[in-house]
Amino acid sequence: MKKILLGAAALAAMAAPAFAADIPPRPYAKAPAYTAPQVVYNWTGFYIGGHVGGAFAGDNSLQGSDARFLGGVQGGFDYQFAPNWVMGAEAQYSWLPNNNNNGVLFPGGTLVTSNTDQLGSVTGRLGYTWGPALLYAKGGYAWRDGNNLGVSVAGVPQGFTTNGSHKDGYTVGGGLEYMFAPNWSAKAEYQYYNFGNTTFTTGPADIAGRSFRNDEHTAKVGVNYRFGWGGPAAARY
């Protein structure tokens, strides 16, 4: 019996390499390449921010041609859909220096000065986004502090009347906004304000019956903090 067991063990030892040789080698599998996560930008949500820039009166305005500094705040809400379109609403308020030195001197010696030191607007906004960039147009209601007119001849104030204060008007504009960090975006925009025409119904002879446009061209840069719904950006793998 002992000899039989020893013989069987010897046969098994001799057969093991032959069976191992018949097993095919495991094929080599290359590790999958690393794919960086795709960042998906989300413009949906509320935001607040501030801006600075300059204001320039139109050619037929009583503001004069000098540029004036402005600064202010804004806030609004955006909704992204379909999937690269963004629509929303924004309220904006700007302050300008209170300076009545600009004006128009008429041939008869009458000097008319005008000053707008506050501008506001409530607008709708529609834009197209690709990645972190948003190109948009805006338009809606505009307001200003009033028609702060002054009329004088040789430094002496003169009486006058106009056809209204022209405090309310409209605004249109557009710009580019860029999401440069989580919850933060920067923008540059142009905005035009129009408050209609002011007509002098009475006053010195060289201005009585004359009509002038009340408008402002503005250029602004600003920064917004975006609260978002779930954050302004997410990683997609």
Disulfide bonds with the S-S distance in Angstrom:
none
